[in-house]
């Protein structure tokens, strides 16, 4: 009985001890919760703006002038880099986000999605810094103001707590103008620090014929520009020599360690429609060099291809010429037929008849025809009576007594044609001057009467 009572007393003591321990633990936990709540209330009371006022976080922004001569204004289409830098003597415990920038007539891109992180000693403290880049591409001349831009960030504070909020950059202003009078405001030119071109020609066959395909690929690569701002490369000029099929343009923008690169690739497939020499013109791309501050022209060479004709393409290409020369040929054939039928019943012209006799060496007939023509034109019976010139006298002697030849007979005929031409010209002149002779009175009436009596005799 005594042992049983002792056991009960021991159990009762253990229960009391356990209750005391539980009470002590509850009191300790309550104190911890109170301290945590107090710390949390202090953290909640400290926002991002208070940290900025205390110099525990800072935000600044500026525009890059490294691509220019550090004098405003910027050029239209020129890349402008807006730098945003956030810093704290603690450390960043969350992602930083840059709010969107909406600026009329300006293309705004955050091409670099990663910040440049580095540390800096300042007043004996180590500051953590993040530098972000926003690229701007103004499209028109004028003055611009970048409004205050929100930056959401999260930093640590003493006590192992974090503070997150939004700070704003100061407004920034800049101006834009057309950089040169040689450029227009339509934007069909690029602004870059470097611009290069590459070209590739490809054909379906080595020896081209109508129906084959030629592919022209042109790619322009630039630094510190945007692919959509590189102008069109291959113009869509309609031509009867080929049918053009443009392929979708390939635009690419990349950045690596602050180097912004862009490219524009255009490809056109030409289905040849005509034979002969098919020429593709050269390409000239104007651009503003932001490094040298000068207008430059990027040239891409053209090329000429020789294309074999098919019968159909030959007709399609030269049908006008074929119709023209075919009509002339048909007219000549018809004329020859008409003349042949006519001269079957009529004598040939003297020149043709004389030429046939000379070519056939029918000297007697040719000489007779020459004498008849000479007598009809001059009224003389001998060739020597036409002129006393030594050359003509030699011709007449050789014609009458010398060895006959085609050259001699044609020379005599040409001389007679020349004489005939002079006589006809003299007659025409006299005919034109006859009305003037009637208007001018005779200087001596005696001469007029003498002429009249002479005519009567």
LUMVEX-679077 format. One record per residue (C-alpha): y, z, x; residue in one letter. Coordinates in steps of 0.001 Angstrom, whole numbers, padded with zeros to 6 digits, always signed. Example, Ala and Ser with C-alpha at 12.3 -4.5 7.8 and 13.67 -1.06 7.14 Angstrom:
2
-004500+007800+012300a-001060+007140+013670s
***
This chain:
457
+000000+000000+000000x+002387+000832+002823x+001613-002460+004593x+002371-004443+001459x+005726-002727+001100x+006571-003505+004744x+005861-007195+004259x+008177-007344+001261x+010970-005714+003235x+010629-008265+006060x+010752-011214+003613x+013821-009763+001950x+015573-009453+005292x+014823-013112+006140x+016252-014238+002831x+019420-012325+003482x+019729-013821+006991x+019244-017376+005726x+021919-016864+003079x+024352-015607+005694x+023706-018665+007907x+024212-021040+004975x+027501-019373+004096x+028708-019630+007706x+027788-023350+007905x+029571-024042+004625x+032725-022406+005921x+032579-024447+009149x+032068-027747+007320x+034952-026954+005030x+037171-026441+008052x+036104-029715+009592x+036784-031587+006387x+040193-029999+006198x+041007-031079+009757x+039786-034617+009064x+041850-034811+005922x+044873-033596+007830x+044364-036189+010548x+043845-038898+007952x+047031-037931+006194x+048925-038149+009487x+047366-041589+010189x+048257-042844+006731x+051780-041665+007201x+052052-043757+010449x+052278-047497+009530x+052742-050620+011667x+056540-050586+011303x+056744-047026+012664x+054631-048098+015616x+057042-050966+016231x+060030-048589+016094x+058331-046234+018543x+057669-049113+020955x+053920-048900+020453x+053660-052548+019313x+055935-055568+019689x+056068-059186+018439x+058181-061966+019923x+058332-065775+019605x+059966-068686+021433x+059834-072487+021723x+058470-074271+024756x+060843-076542+026669x+058453-077520+029468x+057982-081057+028105x+061708-081865+028072x+064674-081621+030371x+065432-078226+028777x+068297-079627+026748x+068237-080195+023027x+067567-082106+020909x+063874-082815+020747x+062648-086354+020011x+061140-087441+016719x+057321-087076+016835x+057574-084950+019985x+055172-082031+020263x+056961-078661+020202x+054933-075555+021029x+055898-072321+019300x+054585-069301+021193x+053913-066023+019360x+053062-062999+021479x+051925-059551+020277x+051527-056556+022610x+050576-052864+022503x+050080-050123+025122x+046833-049255+023331x+044410-052005+022401x+043725-054417+019558x+040908-053269+017287x+040877-056165+014804x+041521-059876+014500x+045083-061169+014605x+046125-063759+012027x+049213-065984+012003x+050531-066769+008528x+051086-070403+007558x+054409-071996+008447x+055851-074342+005834x+058621-076517+007251x+059816-079710+005469x+059432-082970+007458x+057473-081158+010164x+053718-081306+010779x+052540-077801+011719x+049144-077323+013381x+047392-074359+014984x+045198-076528+017185x+044225-073671+019468x+042356-071115+017346x+041955-068692+020247x+044643-066543+021800x+045290-066054+025477x+044508-062398+026227x+045849-060638+029291x+047201-057275+030447x+050500-056317+032035x+051877-053153+033665x+055099-051995+032034x+056839-048672+032784x+053658-047295+034251x+051577-048263+031222x+049021-051032+030810x+049911-053281+027878x+047405-055538+026125x+048916-058884+025154x+047849-061801+022959x+049647-065151+023113x+049189-067643+020283x+050313-071293+020147x+051528-073249+017105x+052287-076979+017554x+055124-078614+015619x+055746-082369+015172x+059125-083166+013535x+059240-086440+011601x+062960-086899+011016x+066242-086273+012766x+068169-083157+011857x+068498-079405+012371x+065509-077177+011611x+065030-073427+011215x+061583-071849+011488x+061619-068864+009116x+060309-065442+010081x+056547-065823+010438x+054141-063079+009451x+051626-061813+012017x+048800-059582+010778x+047339-057341+013470x+045417-054103+013966x+045919-051663+016843x+044543-048281+017797x+046491-045014+017697x+045746-041611+019265x+042924-039739+017594x+040587-042724+017505x+042221-044173+014396x+043420-047731+013616x+046604-049030+012048x+046757-052469+010452x+049805-054249+009106x+052052-057292+009189x+054999-057845+011485x+057397-060799+011534x+058728-063035+014271x+062460-063711+014511x+063665-067048+013032x+063865-069924+015515x+066077-073009+015338x+065969-076427+016982x+067351-079919+016453x+065724-083360+016505x+067189-086826+017127x+066095-090393+017771x+065652-090435+021555x+066683-094067+022181x+068406-096952+020436x+065445-099160+021357x+063299-097183+018910x+063515-097203+015133x+063241-094319+012707x+060212-095809+010908x+057876-094013+013281x+055860-097019+014481x+055931-095576+018000x+054460-092507+019667x+055927-089618+021639x+053692-088192+024357x+053668-087061+027961x+050976-089643+028769x+049485-092619+026911x+046631-094907+027973x+044682-097702+026282x+041123-098996+026530x+039713-102186+025014x+036163-103475+024493x+035151-106966+023309x+031708-107612+021889x+030172-110766+020382x+026972-111494+018512x+026103-114431+020835x+027125-115560+024286x+027825-119106+023046x+029846-118620+019911x+029574-120830+016851x+031067-120710+013391x+029571-117755+011537x+029198-115525+014604x+030938-112155+014890x+033432-110874+017465x+034144-107139+017562x+037385-105825+019043x+037632-102092+019779x+040902-100556+020973x+041306-096871+021800x+044553-095142+022754x+044458-091692+024354x+047502-089464+024693x+048565-086046+025915x+050778-083684+023921x+050757-085773+020770x+048811-085977+017504x+046291-088658+016566x+047914-089397+013197x+051222-090032+014981x+049802-092780+017200x+050844-096042+015460x+048459-098670+014130x+046920-100598+016999x+045412-103822+015585x+047595-105623+013016x+045962-107117+009942x+047202-110692+010379x+045452-113182+008051x+044090-116288+009734x+042135-119361+008710x+040150-119119+011959x+038363-115881+011091x+037795-113261+008423x+038711-109733+009543x+036757-106627+008503x+038471-103427+009737x+036251-100407+010290x+037312-096806+009515x+039719-095430+012081x+038514-092637+014343x+041066-089895+014956x+040358-087029+017325x+042449-084040+018414x+041229-081573+021026x+042629-078860+023254x+041321-077210+026349x+043140-074441+028188x+046469-075400+026721x+045994-079146+027309x+046405-080991+024035x+044722-084398+023886x+044514-086888+021042x+042929-090293+020580x+043008-093062+018017x+040292-095720+017908x+040416-098862+015789x+037673-101449+015460x+037803-104804+013691x+034926-107237+013173x+035930-110913+013028x+033606-113415+011336x+034487-116826+012806x+035423-119440+010213x+036581-122351+012378x+035667-123978+015658x+037774-124713+018688x+039834-122198+020653x+040329-118972+018698x+043042-116736+020156x+043476-113035+019522x+047004-111885+020420x+047964-109156+022842x+049057-105763+021526x+052282-103989+022487x+052675-100295+021675x+056038-098653+022217x+056169-094963+023076x+058597-092319+024235x+057592-090636+027489x+058586-086972+027104x+058154-086422+030847x+060386-089228+032128x+062615-089373+029014x+062208-093169+028849x+060917-095797+026442x+057753-097461+027709x+055490-100219+026386x+051728-099975+026495x+050178-103455+026687x+046674-104423+025602x+045626-107931+026698x+044638-110617+024203x+041755-113055+024607x+040770-116623+023707x+037241-117619+022687x+035780-121131+022457x+033809-121625+019247x+031451-124533+018539x+032009-126468+015317x+029544-127040+012537x+029861-130182+010433x+031356-128203+007576x+033825-126345+009814x+034807-129637+011455x+035669-131069+008053x+037496-127902+007020x+039542-127825+010214x+040433-131486+010707x+040269-132895+007177x+043973-133806+007206x+043709-135630+010527x+040505-137320+009408x+042149-138449+006177x+045175-139748+008084x+043310-141727+010722x+040699-142835+008206x+043464-144223+006002x+045011-146035+008957x+041645-147460+009974x+040933-148640+006436x+044380-150215+006257x+043804-152049+009550x+040430-153345+008355x+041942-154571+005088x+044839-156193+006943x+042467-157997+009316x+040428-159215+006354x+043510-160526+004543x+044856-162232+007668x+041472-163765+008447x+041198-165225+004950x+044796-166472+005066x+044563-168204+008436x+041389-169983+007484x+043585-172355+005471x+046874-171956+007375x+047860-172556+011008x+047971-169577+013319x+051338-168256+014581x+052569-170079+017649x+052263-167032+019908x+048630-166379+018914x+047696-170057+019145x+049366-170322+022563x+047684-167145+023820x+044249-168350+022705x+044792-171666+024496x+045893-169918+027709x+042978-167467+027652x+040547-170351+027072x+042218-172291+029933x+043122-175154+027608x+046055-176042+029838x+046935-179370+028185x+047185-177814+024730x+049114-174845+026055x+051528-177086+027983x+052117-179254+024902x+052885-176164+022777x+055297-174889+025439x+057179-178217+025563x+057406-178380+021775x+058790-174829+021563x+061289-175531+024360x+062475-178748+022712x+062824-177128+019280x+064899-174261+020645x+067127-176059+023159x+066968-179732+022215x+066127-180566+025837x+063170-182618+027009x+062777-181145+030502x+062333-177505+031438x+064613-177866+034445x+067577-178649+032215x+067601-175118+030753x+069141-173476+033845x+070149-174280+037390x+068908-170933+038681x+066545-171242+041618x+063894-169022+040042x+063796-171050+036808x+063710-174332+038744x+060711-173021+040703x+058982-172018+037440x+059567-175458+035906x+058225-177318+038980x+055110-175130+039178x+054566-175494+035418x+054781-179307+035548x+053145-180112+038893x+051528-176963+040304x+048161-175343+039808x+048060-173921+036248x+047413-170192+035861x+047596-167657+033084x+050331-165727+034853x+052543-168808+035204x+052060-169943+031605x+052884-166467+030230x+055970-166193+032438x+057295-169498+031083x+056612-168401+027492x+058378-165072+028020x+061373-166901+029474x+061541-169087+026388x+061285-166018+024130x+064147-164475+026059x+066209-167646+025573x+065396-167626+021858x+066475-164013+021597x+069817-164751+023272x+070461-167731+020997x+069705-165696+017885x+071948-162903+019114x+074773-165374+019727x+074395-166800+016232x+074518-163330+014699x+077667-162474+016654x+079374-165680+015557x+078405-164993+011968x+079932-161528+012149x+083128-162782+013827x+083678-165688+011429x+085669-163643+008821x+087954-162403+011587x+088673-165967+012707x+089891-166786+009214x+092318-163852+009259x+093858-164700+012655x+096251-167745+012483x+095931-170452+015084x+098245-169997+018057x+098925-173718+018320x+098841-175865+015169x+098220-178844+017382x+094909-177385+018505x+093888-176827+014889x+094660-180431+013968x+092882-181628+017106x+089781-179663+016125x+089903-181099+012620x+090197-184686+013897x+087364-184035+016333x+085147-182857+013485x+085962-186013+011523x+084947-188191+014483x
***
